[in-house]
Amino acid sequence: MDSVKTQNTQSAALSDLLNFFVTSLLAGFASAVVLAGIVLLISAAG
Protein backbone atom coordinates (compact mmCIF):
# COMPACT_ATOMS: atom_id res chain seq x y z
CA MET A 1 0.00 0.00 0.00
CA ASP A 2 2.87 2.38 0.82
CA SER A 3 4.54 1.77 -2.55
CA VAL A 4 1.35 2.78 -4.38
CA LYS A 5 1.19 5.99 -2.33
CA THR A 6 4.83 6.77 -3.14
CA GLN A 7 4.25 6.13 -6.84
CA ASN A 8 1.22 8.43 -6.85
CA THR A 9 3.25 11.16 -5.17
CA GLN A 10 6.03 10.74 -7.74
CA SER A 11 3.65 10.86 -10.71
CA ALA A 12 1.92 13.93 -9.24
CA ALA A 13 5.29 15.67 -8.88
CA LEU A 14 6.17 14.63 -12.43
CA SER A 15 2.92 16.00 -13.81
CA ASP A 16 3.44 19.25 -11.86
CA LEU A 17 6.92 19.52 -13.36
CA LEU A 18 5.52 18.84 -16.84
CA ASN A 19 2.81 21.47 -16.36
CA PHE A 20 5.42 23.99 -15.21
CA PHE A 21 7.64 23.16 -18.18
CA VAL A 22 4.78 23.54 -20.69
CA THR A 23 3.61 26.78 -19.06
CA SER A 24 7.10 28.30 -19.10
CA LEU A 25 7.57 27.13 -22.69
CA LEU A 26 4.31 28.80 -23.74
CA ALA A 27 5.20 31.96 -21.84
CA GLY A 28 8.63 32.07 -23.48
CA PHE A 29 7.07 31.52 -26.90
CA ALA A 30 4.53 34.30 -26.32
CA SER A 31 7.20 36.76 -25.18
CA ALA A 32 9.38 35.82 -28.17
CA VAL A 33 6.44 36.51 -30.52
CA VAL A 34 5.79 39.87 -28.83
CA LEU A 35 9.49 40.75 -29.02
CA ALA A 36 9.61 39.80 -32.72
CA GLY A 37 6.53 41.95 -33.37
CA ILE A 38 8.12 44.94 -31.65
CA VAL A 39 11.34 44.49 -33.65
CA LEU A 40 9.33 44.26 -36.89
CA LEU A 41 7.39 47.42 -35.99
CA ILE A 42 10.59 49.31 -35.20
CA SER A 43 12.31 48.20 -38.41
CA ALA A 44 9.19 49.02 -40.45
CA ALA A 45 8.91 52.46 -38.85
CA GLY A 46 12.63 53.12 -39.27
C-alpha positions in Angstrom: 0.0 0.0 0.0 2.9 2.4 0.8 4.5 1.8 -2.5 1.4 2.8 -4.4 1.2 6.0 -2.3 4.8 6.8 -3.1 4.2 6.1 -6.8 1.2 8.4 -6.9 3.2 11.2 -5.2 6.0 10.7 -7.7 3.6 10.9 -10.7 1.9 13.9 -9.2 5.3 15.7 -8.9 6.2 14.6 -12.4 2.9 16.0 -13.8 3.4 19.2 -11.9 6.9 19.5 -13.4 5.5 18.8 -16.8 2.8 21.5 -16.4 5.4 24.0 -15.2 7.6 23.2 -18.2 4.8 23.5 -20.7 3.6 26.8 -19.1 7.1 28.3 -19.1 7.6 27.1 -22.7 4.3 28.8 -23.7 5.2 32.0 -21.8 8.6 32.1 -23.5 7.1 31.5 -26.9 4.5 34.3 -26.3 7.2 36.8 -25.2 9.4 35.8 -28.2 6.4 36.5 -30.5 5.8 39.9 -28.8 9.5 40.7 -29.0 9.6 39.8 -32.7 6.5 41.9 -33.4 8.1 44.9 -31.6 11.3 44.5 -33.6 9.3 44.3 -36.9 7.4 47.4 -36.0 10.6 49.3 -35.2 12.3 48.2 -38.4 9.2 49.0 -40.5 8.9 52.5 -38.9 12.6 53.1 -39.3 
